[in-house]
Amino acid sequence: MKNQNISLNEVKNSAFLANASYGNVGGDKKDDLPNLGETITNDTTNSSFQVVEQTNEDGGGFSGTVFKNTETNKYVIAFRGTSISIPRDFIDNAIMGK
């Protein structure tokens, strides 16, 4: 594996997009994911990302969002983790952990 240098801004953007995948954009906690086609901006890095694709399966707890950096045209896929509000998510995690 090649050693890659990761900038602090890349780390900040990764954290921002991980947070956005839960519907928390710009520090405003909400339950809604950013809309498809919407552009969100990380104010700490002045980086903007467009929501390219989303999958949100409420019943199973899976959620993934594809973001595109509007400056570099690089894509980032963000997956949400276990959802406390969906009991089935814990059951699925336990089954996979066997």
N, C-alpha and C positions, 0 to 999 in steps of 0.2 A: 504494500500500500504506500502510495506516495505521500510524503509529508506536506501538508498544506498549511499555510499561514492564514488564519482567520482574523479579520479585523474586528475591533470592538463594535463598529457599526453593524457588521453582519450578525454579531451575537445579539445586539439590541433589536435588529429587524426580525431575527428568528423568534425572540421572546415576544415581540409585538404581534407577529402573525399567529403564534401559538395562542396568545391571549384572544386575538380576534376570532379564532376558530371556536371559541366559547361564547362569542357575542359580546365581548368586552373590547370596545374600540375607543381609543382616546381616553381611557380611564373611566368612561361612563359604562357602568355595569348594566347590561340589558340581557334579555333572554333571546333576542333575535339575532341571527347571523347577519353579516353584511349581505346586501342584495347582490344577486348575479349581475355582473357588469358594473357594480359600484366601485369607485376608487376610494381607498382609505389611505390616510397619510400618517406616518410615524413622525410626530413633531420633534422627537429627540434626534432624528437623523435626517429629517427633510426628505425621506424616501416615500414614494407613493406606490401602491399596489392595487391592481385591478383584480376583482373576483372573477375568475374565468369559469370555474365549475364548482358545484357543491353536491354532496350527497349527504342526506340526513335521514337516517332510519330511526324514527322515534321509538318504535317497538323494540328494536334490538340494541339501541344505544350507539350504533356506529355513526360517525360523522366525519367527513373529510372535506376540505376546501382547497382548491387550487388557486393560488395567487400568482400574478405576473408583475414583476417589478417593471414599472412603466419607463424607467430610465435605462436599465440594462437588458430588458426583455428576458430575464431569467425567471424560471418558474420555481415556486415553492409549494409543496404539498404539506398541509397541516392536518393532523388527525387529533380529534378529541380523545381524551382518556375515558376512564370509567365514569359513568354518570350515577351519582348518588340517588337521583330521583327515579331511576329505572331499575327496579329490583332484578329484572331479567338480566341486566348487564352483569351483575355480581354472579349470578348463576352461570352464565356463559363463561366468565373469567375462571370460575372454580372448575368447570368442566375442562377447559383448555389447560389448566394447571396440573392435571393428573399426570 
